[in-house]
């Protein structure tokens, strides 16, 4: 009896998970349909799968460049952000300079502000300085936007590393830099991973900033999706579904592989634990 | 080689006097300086401060300055200082108030719906440790959070489509007339809210699971032994331990929900009429479609202040939690 109950319970949980995933599954399914099958009424669950949409997507002008833009900008921005944030987080955690709390608050509020309000002055600044549509300038802005989150996560983790490690190192003649990079850094690896993964997902999915302060050269895939979805007076659903399927696989794989870090990642490191 | 550079013995002596240990000493002193406890904090902070000043302080001052000016890219007039005129115009503008109140309704409904559903799902998944394929099931469940909002918004337009959309096909199959969910003002707001709820319920569920995970097992077992009624268990044990994590989740969602922009831009562009026009979208349009920069800057400053107020509440609760953890 209790076994049956457990089976039913597990079936219910799986049903809920699949229900939540069903729109995504529908999207993925659509990407393998021929152009006529996508808009078929009644909708086709059984159809002849085709890879035509994928072939067309990868042959599309500029697509590989946009995919590369997404990838390079998210990786580069996050590497810069994590390095810079690690140093700052070490400082906040160990030296607690005056105004630490206030600075941490300021940093966090950067991430809490509405994107539209943040990007308006940055747009004016970029136009004035001629930084628009530049990979480096866009990447550095993304880095700035990834810093608050990384500082918060890493400070939490560095706080958890006992001061005795630092003291032992310093007493034995190690330099501060040795303590920072060789003693503390290896112990906050989970924090580094969480900061990496969740900022990467953020930059990977980001649309508005690239759309406003980027341009043709630096367009990432979300921008390509938003601007390229319309063709012949309607939405090109084959393009939308295929592009989305290709693009959402990395984040989904990331939350499967790094599920342990999901909680830390989604809460700026303010909540720890596993699910 | 050394003597070549330093010249005569006399000048070498002078150099030695200026730099007591010569070239090698300079490097050593440089490293000593790098390692100096007095300068170290500043050195560690400099990169962050540089980033913060260039990409935050300067733009924000710029924004503040513009918000006191009459400045529009479309009019061709030079910017002119007008004091608080933009702010007064916004405060007296009924359509901005409508957008703001619509946004607060949006925030309230999305947070309440998502918290309700998320908490329910969290409790449901509480005992799921033996679920076969749990990691895959949770990945599927959490997937909506990490999808590109642009892709989600666009694709849901196909799902909601009155003719081709799968949702309307189901509705027709059970004998009801098609509904143009995104095209009519009575349903558009709710249709977008449903997508937002689909995206973010998993987040509140994640927070609920974390909150439940923070409840000590021993206390629950003791309650079992004492046969404490369920409402007392909930109040005295579960809420007592889990409330802060849950509150942080609700606050994070509130802050994020206030920023919603991508989704409505993709799904409805604020329409039909202005029924789904959230204030972040108003700001977007005034800035980047009408190029009404002075006015937009003032609105941006107002939105920034609202977000900072939310963030302060978040920090306040966070500090309460820290104090609670330490005690």
Interface residues (C-beta under 8 A of the other chain):
Chain A: X6 X9 X10 X12 X13 X14 X16 X17 X18 X20 X21 X23 X24 X26 X27 X30 X39 X40 X41 X42 X43 X83 X84 X85 X87 X88 X90 X91 X95 X97 X105 X106 X107 X108 X109 X110 X112 X113 X114 X115 X116 X117 X118 X120 X121 X122 X123 X124 X125 X140 X141 X143 X144 X147 X151 X175 X176 X177 X201 X204 X205 X207 X208 X212 X221 X222 X225 X226 X229 X235 X237 X240 X241 X243 X244 X247 X248 X251 X252 X254 X255 X256 X259 X262 X263 X266 X267 X268 X270 X271 X273 X274 X275
Chain B: X31 X34 X35 X37 X40 X41 X44 X45 X47 X48 X51 X52 X54 X55 X56 X58 X59 X60 X62 X63 X66 X121 X124 X125 X127 X128 X130 X131 X132 X133 X135 X136 X137 X138 X139 X140 X141 X142 X143 X144 X145 X146 X147 X148 X149 X150 X151 X154 X155 X156 X157 X158 X159 X163 X164 X166 X169 X173 X198 X201 X202 X203 X206 X207 X209 X210 X213 X214 X245 X248 X249 X252 X255 X258 X259 X261 X262 X266 X280 X281 X283 X284 X287 X288 X293 X296 X297 X299 X300 X301 X303 X304 X307 X308 X310 X311 X312 X314 X315 X318
